[in-house]
Amino acid sequence: MQVKERIGYVPEAAVLFESLTGQEFLELCGRLCTTLGKTRCNRESRAFWRPSTLSPIARLDTYSKGMLQKILIAAALLHNPEPILLDEPLSGLDVNAAILMKDLIAAFASEGRSILYSSHVLDVVEKVCDRVLIIHKGRVVAGGTPEELKASTGQETLEGVFRKLTHAENDDPGIARILWALGS
C-alpha cells in the first residue's frame, strides 16, 4: 500500500464516480492517500481549479471528455507522486491543456522524476521522452533515445522508425483503395 500511495497514474479510460462534483472527486482521491492529510488535501485539490476551466461544483456526469481527462490528471498529481504513469494522457485535451500537460511532463522530468509515458502519438513521444521503447505485437523491438532510434534506422521521425521496425513501410496503406471506394 505504501508503494501504491507514491504512484501517480492516469489511465487511458477510467470509471469515475459521476454523481460527485469535480471538487468532491479530488477530495475523495486525496483522502484515499493517507500521506496527504485532510487540510493539505483540501488546499491541494483547490489549487487545481485556479488555472483550469473546470467547475469545482459541476457534477462529473456533465463534464466533457477533455474535462474528465483533466480531472484524472489532477487526481493523479494531487499527492505529488513519484513515479508517474501516464497512459495516453493527452486524449481529449484541448490544445492549451495538451501544451500545459507537455510542459508539466518536461518540468517533472527536469526535477528527475520517473515518468512512464505510453502513447500511440509518436510525434508527442518524440518531443517529451528521453528514452523510448518500441513495442510490436507485445514484444519490445527496439529501445533508446529518439535520436539513437532514428540514426540506427535511417529515419527522420519516430513514426518512420516505428514503420520500419514493424515492417509497416512495406504494407499497402490502402489509400488508393479508400479513394477508389469514395469515388475519387
C-alpha positions as CSV (number, residue, x, y, z in Angstrom):
1,M,0.0,0.0,0.0
2,Q,2.9,2.4,0.8
3,V,4.2,1.9,-2.8
4,K,0.8,2.4,-4.4
5,E,0.4,5.7,-2.5
6,R,3.5,7.1,-4.0
7,I,2.5,6.4,-7.6
8,G,0.6,8.8,-9.8
9,Y,-1.5,7.0,-12.5
10,V,-3.5,8.5,-15.4
11,P,-5.4,5.7,-17.2
12,E,-6.4,5.8,-20.8
13,A,-10.0,5.3,-19.7
14,A,-11.3,5.4,-16.2
15,V,-14.5,4.8,-14.4
16,L,-15.4,7.9,-12.3
17,F,-18.0,8.5,-9.7
18,E,-20.1,10.6,-11.9
19,S,-22.5,11.7,-9.2
20,L,-19.7,13.6,-7.5
21,T,-18.6,17.1,-8.3
22,G,-15.1,17.7,-9.5
23,Q,-14.1,19.1,-6.1
24,E,-15.6,16.1,-4.3
25,F,-13.8,13.7,-6.5
26,L,-10.5,15.3,-6.0
27,E,-11.1,15.4,-2.2
28,L,-12.0,11.7,-2.3
29,C,-8.8,10.8,-4.2
30,G,-6.8,13.0,-1.8
31,R,-8.3,11.4,1.3
32,L,-7.5,7.9,-0.1
33,C,-3.9,8.9,0.1
34,T,-3.2,8.7,3.8
35,T,0.1,10.7,3.5
36,L,-1.8,13.8,2.2
37,G,-3.9,14.7,5.3
38,K,-7.3,16.4,5.2
39,T,-6.1,20.1,5.4
40,R,-3.4,19.6,2.7
41,C,-5.8,17.6,0.6
42,N,-8.4,20.4,0.6
43,R,-5.7,23.0,-0.2
44,E,-4.1,20.9,-3.0
45,S,-7.4,19.9,-4.6
46,R,-8.5,23.6,-4.7
47,A,-5.2,24.6,-6.4
48,F,-6.2,22.6,-9.5
49,W,-9.2,24.9,-10.1
50,R,-7.2,28.2,-10.4
51,P,-5.6,27.6,-13.8
52,S,-8.4,25.5,-15.1
53,T,-11.6,26.0,-16.9
54,L,-13.2,23.2,-14.8
55,S,-16.0,24.0,-12.5
56,P,-15.5,22.5,-9.0
57,I,-19.2,22.4,-8.3
58,A,-20.3,20.7,-11.5
59,R,-21.1,17.0,-11.4
60,L,-18.7,14.8,-13.3
61,D,-21.5,13.5,-15.5
62,T,-21.7,17.0,-17.0
63,Y,-18.0,17.1,-17.9
64,S,-16.8,16.7,-21.5
65,K,-14.1,14.0,-22.3
66,G,-11.4,16.6,-22.0
67,M,-12.7,17.9,-18.7
68,L,-12.8,14.3,-17.4
69,Q,-9.2,13.8,-18.6
70,K,-8.1,17.0,-16.7
71,I,-9.8,15.6,-13.5
72,L,-7.9,12.3,-13.9
73,I,-4.6,14.2,-14.3
74,A,-5.3,16.3,-11.3
75,A,-6.2,13.3,-9.2
76,A,-3.1,11.5,-10.3
77,L,-0.8,14.5,-9.4
78,L,-2.7,15.6,-6.2
79,H,-0.2,13.9,-3.9
80,N,3.0,15.0,-5.8
81,P,3.8,11.4,-6.9
82,E,7.0,9.6,-7.8
83,P,6.8,7.8,-10.2
84,I,4.1,9.0,-12.6
85,L,2.5,6.6,-15.1
86,L,0.7,8.2,-18.0
87,D,-1.4,6.2,-20.5
88,E,-2.5,8.4,-23.4
89,P,-2.7,11.4,-21.0
90,L,-3.4,13.9,-23.8
91,S,-6.5,12.1,-25.0
92,G,-9.4,14.5,-25.3
93,L,-7.5,17.6,-24.1
94,D,-7.8,20.9,-25.9
95,V,-4.7,22.4,-27.4
96,N,-3.9,24.6,-24.4
97,A,-4.4,21.8,-21.9
98,A,-2.2,19.5,-24.0
99,I,0.6,22.1,-24.1
100,L,0.3,22.6,-20.4
101,M,0.5,18.8,-19.8
102,K,3.6,18.5,-22.1
103,D,5.2,21.4,-20.2
104,L,4.3,19.7,-16.9
105,I,5.9,16.4,-18.0
106,A,9.0,18.3,-19.0
107,A,9.1,20.1,-15.6
108,F,8.7,16.8,-13.8
109,A,11.4,15.2,-15.9
110,S,13.8,18.2,-15.2
111,E,13.2,17.5,-11.4
112,G,14.5,14.0,-12.0
113,R,11.1,12.3,-11.6
114,S,10.5,9.0,-13.3
115,I,7.7,9.2,-15.8
116,L,6.4,6.3,-17.9
117,Y,4.5,7.8,-20.9
118,S,2.5,5.3,-23.0
119,S,1.2,6.7,-26.3
120,H,0.5,5.9,-30.0
121,V,1.1,9.6,-30.8
122,L,4.7,9.3,-31.7
123,D,5.4,12.9,-32.6
124,V,4.5,13.8,-29.0
125,V,6.6,10.9,-27.7
126,E,9.5,12.3,-29.7
127,K,9.1,15.7,-28.0
128,V,8.6,14.7,-24.4
129,C,10.5,11.4,-23.9
130,D,14.2,11.0,-23.5
131,R,14.1,7.2,-23.8
132,V,11.7,5.2,-26.0
133,L,10.7,1.5,-26.3
134,I,9.0,0.4,-29.5
135,I,6.6,-2.4,-28.8
136,H,5.2,-4.5,-31.7
137,K,2.8,-7.4,-31.1
138,G,3.6,-7.5,-27.4
139,R,7.4,-7.6,-27.8
140,V,10.0,-4.9,-27.4
141,V,11.7,-4.5,-30.8
142,A,13.9,-1.5,-30.0
143,G,14.8,0.9,-27.3
144,G,17.0,4.0,-26.9
145,T,16.8,7.7,-27.2
146,P,14.7,9.1,-30.1
147,E,17.9,10.2,-31.8
148,E,19.6,6.8,-31.4
149,L,16.5,5.1,-32.8
150,K,16.3,7.5,-35.8
151,A,20.0,7.1,-36.5
152,S,20.0,3.3,-36.3
153,T,17.1,3.0,-38.7
154,G,17.9,5.9,-41.0
155,Q,14.6,7.5,-40.3
156,E,13.8,11.2,-39.7
157,T,10.9,10.6,-37.2
158,L,9.8,8.1,-34.6
159,E,6.8,7.3,-36.9
160,G,9.3,6.4,-39.6
161,V,11.3,4.3,-37.0
162,F,8.1,2.5,-36.0
163,R,7.0,1.8,-39.5
164,K,10.5,0.5,-40.4
165,L,10.8,-1.7,-37.3
166,T,7.3,-3.2,-37.6
167,H,7.7,-3.6,-41.4
168,A,4.7,-1.3,-42.0
169,E,6.6,0.6,-44.6
170,N,6.1,-2.4,-46.9
171,D,2.4,-2.5,-46.3
172,D,-0.1,-1.0,-48.8
173,P,-1.7,1.6,-46.6
174,G,-4.8,1.3,-48.6
175,I,-5.1,4.9,-49.5
176,A,-5.7,4.1,-53.2
177,R,-8.3,1.6,-52.2
178,I,-10.1,4.1,-49.9
179,L,-10.0,6.8,-52.6
180,W,-11.4,4.3,-55.1
181,A,-14.2,3.4,-52.7
182,L,-15.0,7.0,-52.2
183,G,-15.2,7.5,-56.0
184,S,-12.3,10.0,-56.1
